Amino acid sequence: MTGFPGKPDLDTVTGIVTYSDTPPVGKFECSNPLVNQLQSNIVWGQRGNFLAVPTDCPQRDERLGWMGDAQIFVRTATYNMDVSRFFTKWCQDVEDAQRPDGSFTDVSPFVCCGSGTAAWGDAGVICPWTIYRVYGDTRILERHYDAGAKWIAYLTSHSENLLRPAQGYGDWLSIAADTPKDVLATAYFGLSTKIMANMAKVLGRDADAARYEDLFGQIKAAFNKAYVTDGVRIKGNTQTDYVLSLAFDLLAPEQRPAAAKHLVEDIAAKGDHLSTGFVGVGHLTPTLTREGYVDVAYKLLLQETFPGWLYSVKNGATTILERWDGWTK
């Protein structure tokens, strides 16, 4: 501060919070003050990043609408605030930025970077579908269905035997784990295809739904042939490998218990710590819960040492840090 006559105190400057008009709709409180602070950090992180577009971090000049961040956080965002209009507007930004070859861009609006990136481009399908699921408004599906179809066509034409090549950012900011990028990319190819089948069903496009269901089955078979070995070991053997395979329905029912067991064993081997980057982390505790490991999900939620959700809370964080090791002792 310059030009101030005297020494400023805490009442000298008034901070004004500015973010898009997304009214609060949900509140969470429990008996654990650290978890309550974590929830507060999530809400303040959402406020800081939801200004016209869903940005990745508001503390530096970049402030871009990173697609990977948006697709991971969109469902959480709907629990905290009414984001129906916010994402209706931004999904149009996403389609406006779509490249002529059908690829969705890494950031929307498109001002830099690339396109066609696994887990980033897939936001063009995931976000409209999530907003429909939460708010029940089919117009967002009708508006962006054709863009989603172009995305699936792009993924198909840029795959070999329905396996996506290793590319992109991978499981960004993971901790001591290296999920193979081809495994992650093919998993998201499957997810986007399955979502398009569901979109088609909702819109009464039965022929399209059958075609996308068939394509998903082929991707699932290719995924298993290329990446899944005896004992349901997945190439890379990371937490994110197993989480995405389970969350995206890429395994047969009889394979799921073994995959979930490998996931839990890896968490235990790391001292009850996660190793997922932000591509895997959004699906981690829901997947553990669905597979019957609620106790492990709670261990991760209540983990106070690094890397863990409550580590930053115990060290004074008031929003969600951009990365697990954004600040450490």
C-alpha positions in Angstrom: 0.0 0.0 0.0 1.3 3.4 -1.0 0.1 6.9 -0.2 -1.6 6.1 3.0 -1.0 8.8 5.7 -0.1 6.7 8.7 0.2 3.1 9.6 -2.6 0.9 8.3 -4.4 -1.4 10.8 -7.0 -4.2 10.3 -9.8 -1.7 9.7 -8.0 0.3 7.0 -8.9 -2.0 4.0 -12.2 -3.6 3.3 -12.1 -6.8 1.3 -15.1 -7.4 -1.0 -15.8 -10.9 -2.2 -16.6 -11.1 -5.9 -17.9 -14.1 -7.6 -20.7 -15.1 -10.0 -24.3 -15.1 -8.6 -24.5 -18.7 -7.5 -26.8 -18.8 -4.4 -25.9 -21.2 -1.6 -28.2 -24.3 -1.6 -26.4 -26.7 0.7 -24.7 -26.6 4.0 -22.7 -29.3 5.8 -21.7 -29.4 9.5 -20.5 -32.3 11.7 -18.9 -32.8 15.1 -15.4 -32.6 13.7 -14.1 -29.0 13.6 -11.4 -30.0 11.1 -13.9 -31.5 8.7 -16.1 -28.4 9.1 -13.1 -26.2 8.2 -12.4 -28.4 5.2 -15.9 -27.8 4.0 -15.5 -24.1 4.5 -12.3 -24.3 2.5 -14.1 -26.0 -0.4 -16.8 -23.4 -0.4 -14.3 -20.5 -0.4 -12.4 -22.2 -3.1 -15.5 -22.4 -5.2 -16.3 -18.7 -4.6 -12.8 -17.7 -5.6 -12.8 -19.8 -8.8 -16.4 -19.2 -10.0 -16.2 -15.8 -11.7 -17.8 -16.0 -15.2 -15.9 -19.2 -15.9 -14.8 -22.1 -13.6 -11.1 -21.3 -13.2 -8.4 -23.5 -11.7 -6.9 -21.1 -9.2 -7.6 -17.4 -8.6 -4.4 -16.4 -6.9 -2.3 -15.7 -10.1 -2.9 -14.0 -13.4 -3.6 -17.2 -15.3 -7.3 -17.6 -14.3 -8.3 -19.8 -17.2 -11.4 -22.1 -17.6 -9.4 -25.3 -17.3 -11.7 -28.1 -18.4 -10.2 -30.9 -16.3 -10.7 -29.0 -13.1 -14.3 -28.2 -14.0 -15.4 -31.8 -14.8 -13.9 -33.1 -11.5 -15.5 -30.4 -9.4 -18.9 -29.8 -11.1 -20.8 -32.4 -9.0 -19.4 -31.0 -5.7 -20.2 -27.5 -6.9 -23.9 -28.4 -7.2 -24.1 -29.5 -3.6 -22.9 -26.1 -2.3 -24.5 -23.6 -4.7 -27.0 -23.2 -7.5 -24.7 -23.4 -10.5 -27.4 -24.2 -13.1 -27.1 -20.8 -14.9 -23.4 -20.6 -14.4 -22.7 -24.0 -16.1 -25.4 -23.4 -18.7 -23.5 -20.3 -19.8 -20.0 -22.0 -19.6 -21.1 -25.1 -21.5 -21.8 -22.8 -24.4 -18.3 -21.4 -24.0 -17.1 -25.0 -24.2 -19.0 -25.7 -27.4 -17.9 -22.3 -28.9 -14.3 -23.3 -28.4 -14.6 -26.8 -29.9 -12.2 -27.3 -32.8 -13.3 -28.1 -36.3 -12.0 -31.7 -35.9 -14.4 -32.3 -33.0 -11.9 -32.0 -30.2 -12.7 -30.0 -27.1 -10.1 -27.6 -25.8 -8.0 -27.8 -22.6 -9.4 -24.4 -21.5 -12.7 -22.7 -22.4 -13.0 -20.0 -23.6 -10.0 -21.1 -25.8 -7.1 -18.6 -25.3 -4.2 -21.1 -25.1 -3.0 -24.6 -24.8 -4.2 -27.6 -26.7 -7.3 -29.7 -27.4 -8.3 -33.4 -27.4 -6.7 -34.0 -24.0 -8.1 -36.9 -22.0 -10.0 -35.9 -18.8 -9.9 -32.2 -20.0 -11.7 -32.5 -23.3 -14.2 -34.9 -21.7 -15.7 -32.0 -19.7 -17.6 -31.2 -22.9 -19.7 -34.3 -22.2 -19.4 -34.7 -18.5 -20.5 -31.2 -17.4 -23.8 -31.0 -19.5 -24.7 -34.5 -18.3 -24.0 -33.6 -14.6 -26.0 -30.5 -14.8 -28.9 -32.4 -16.4 -28.7 -35.1 -13.6 -28.8 -32.5 -10.9 -31.4 -30.1 -12.2 -33.4 -32.3 -14.6 -33.4 -29.8 -17.5 -33.0 -31.7 -20.8 -32.3 -28.5 -22.7 -28.6 -28.6 -21.9 -28.5 -32.1 -23.4 -30.3 -31.0 -26.5 -28.1 -28.0 -26.9 -24.8 -29.8 -26.7 -25.6 -33.3 -27.9 -24.2 -32.8 -31.4 -21.0 -31.4 -29.9 -20.7 -34.5 -27.8 -21.2 -36.7 -30.8 -18.4 -34.9 -32.6 -16.1 -35.5 -29.6 -16.8 -39.2 -29.6 -16.1 -39.3 -33.4 -12.8 -37.5 -32.7 -11.8 -39.9 -29.9 -12.6 -42.9 -32.1 -10.6 -41.6 -35.1 -7.7 -40.7 -32.8 -7.5 -44.2 -31.2 -5.8 -47.4 -32.3 -8.0 -50.4 -31.8 -10.1 -48.2 -29.5 -7.1 -47.5 -27.3 -6.2 -43.9 -26.8 -2.6 -43.0 -27.0 -0.6 -41.8 -24.1 -1.0 -38.0 -24.1 -2.0 -35.0 -22.1 -1.5 -34.1 -18.5 -2.3 -37.5 -17.0 -3.3 -37.7 -13.3 -2.2 -34.2 -12.7 -0.4 -33.5 -9.4 -0.5 -37.0 -8.2 1.8 -38.0 -5.3 4.5 -40.7 -5.8 2.3 -42.5 -8.4 2.5 -42.5 -12.1 -0.8 -43.6 -13.8 -0.1 -44.5 -17.4 -1.5 -41.9 -19.6 -2.9 -44.4 -22.2 -4.8 -46.2 -19.4 -6.3 -42.9 -18.2 -7.1 -41.7 -21.7 -8.8 -44.9 -22.7 -10.8 -45.0 -19.5 -12.1 -41.5 -20.2 -12.9 -42.5 -23.8 -15.1 -45.2 -22.2 -16.8 -42.8 -19.8 -17.6 -40.2 -22.4 -19.1 -42.9 -24.7 -21.2 -44.3 -21.9 -22.5 -40.8 -21.1 -23.4 -40.2 -24.7 -25.4 -43.4 -24.6 -27.3 -42.1 -21.6 -27.8 -38.7 -23.2 -29.3 -40.4 -26.2 -31.7 -42.5 -24.1 -32.9 -39.4 -22.3 -33.5 -37.6 -25.6 -35.3 -40.6 -27.1 -32.6 -41.2 -29.7 -32.8 -45.0 -29.3 -30.6 -45.8 -32.4 -27.8 -43.6 -31.2 -28.1 -45.0 -27.7 -27.7 -48.6 -29.0 -24.7 -47.5 -31.1 -22.9 -45.8 -28.2 -23.7 -48.7 -25.9 -22.1 -51.1 -28.4 -19.1 -48.8 -28.8 -18.7 -48.6 -25.0 -18.7 -52.4 -24.8 -16.0 -52.6 -27.4 -13.9 -50.0 -25.6 -14.4 -52.0 -22.3 -13.2 -55.2 -24.0 -10.2 -53.4 -25.6 -9.3 -51.9 -22.2 -9.3 -55.3 -20.5 -7.4 -57.0 -23.2 -4.7 -54.3 -23.2 -4.4 -53.3 -19.6 -5.9 -55.9 -17.2 -3.9 -59.0 -16.4 -4.5 -62.0 -14.2 -5.6 -61.2 -10.7 -7.2 -57.9 -12.1 -3.9 -56.1 -12.0 -4.1 -53.0 -14.1 -1.2 -51.5 -16.0 0.5 -49.0 -13.7 -1.0 -50.5 -10.5 -1.9 -47.1 -9.1 -4.8 -46.0 -7.0 -6.2 -44.0 -9.9 -5.9 -47.0 -12.2 -8.3 -49.0 -10.0 -10.5 -46.0 -9.1 -11.2 -45.1 -12.7 -11.7 -48.7 -13.8 -14.3 -49.2 -11.1 -16.0 -45.8 -11.3 -16.3 -45.9 -15.1 -17.7 -49.5 -15.2 -14.7 -50.9 -17.2 -14.6 -54.2 -15.3 -16.9 -57.2 -15.2 -18.8 -57.7 -12.0 -16.6 -60.6 -11.0 -13.5 -58.5 -11.4 -14.6 -55.6 -9.2 -13.9 -57.2 -5.7 -10.2 -57.9 -6.7 -9.7 -54.4 -8.1 -11.2 -52.8 -5.0 -9.0 -55.0 -2.8 -5.9 -53.9 -4.7 -6.9 -50.2 -4.3 -7.4 -50.7 -0.5 -4.1 -52.5 -0.2 -2.2 -49.7 -1.9 -3.8 -47.1 0.4 -2.8 -49.2 3.4 0.7 -49.7 2.1 1.0 -45.9 1.9 0.1 -45.6 5.6 -3.6 -44.8 4.9 -2.7 -42.1 2.5 -4.0 -41.3 -1.0 -1.7 -40.9 -4.0 -4.2 -39.7 -6.6 -3.9 -36.5 -8.5 -7.0 -34.5 -9.2 -8.2 -36.7 -12.0 -8.5 -39.7 -9.6 -9.2 -38.0 -6.4 -12.8 -36.9 -7.3 -13.8 -40.5 -7.7 -11.7 -42.0 -4.8 -13.9 -41.9 -1.7 -17.2 -42.5 -3.6 -15.7 -45.6 -5.2 -14.4 -46.9 -1.9 -17.9 -46.4 -0.5 -19.7 -48.1 -3.3 -17.3 -51.1 -3.1 -18.0 -51.5 0.6 -14.9 -49.9 2.1 -16.5 -47.0 3.9 -14.0 -47.4 6.8 -11.1 -46.7 4.3 -13.0 -43.7 2.9 -13.2 -42.3 6.4 -9.6 -42.9 7.0 -8.7 -40.8 4.0 -11.2 -38.1 4.9 -9.7 -37.8 8.4 -6.1 -38.1 7.4 -4.2 -35.3 9.1 -0.7 -36.0 7.8 0.7 -35.4 4.4 -0.7 -36.1 1.8 -4.2 -35.8 3.3 -7.3 -33.6 3.2 -6.8 -32.3 6.7 -3.1 -31.7 6.5 -3.5 -28.3 4.9 -6.4 -27.5 7.3 -4.3 -28.2 10.4 -1.6 -25.9 8.9 -3.9 -22.9 8.5 -5.3 -23.2 5.0 -8.6 -21.4 4.4 -9.2 -22.6 0.8 -8.3 -25.8 -1.1 -4.7 -25.6 -2.2 -3.9 -26.1 -5.8 -1.7 -29.1 -5.1 -1.2 -31.5 -2.2 2.3 -30.2 -1.7 1.4 -26.5 -2.4 2.6 -26.0 1.2 4.4 -28.4 3.5 6.4 -28.1 6.6 
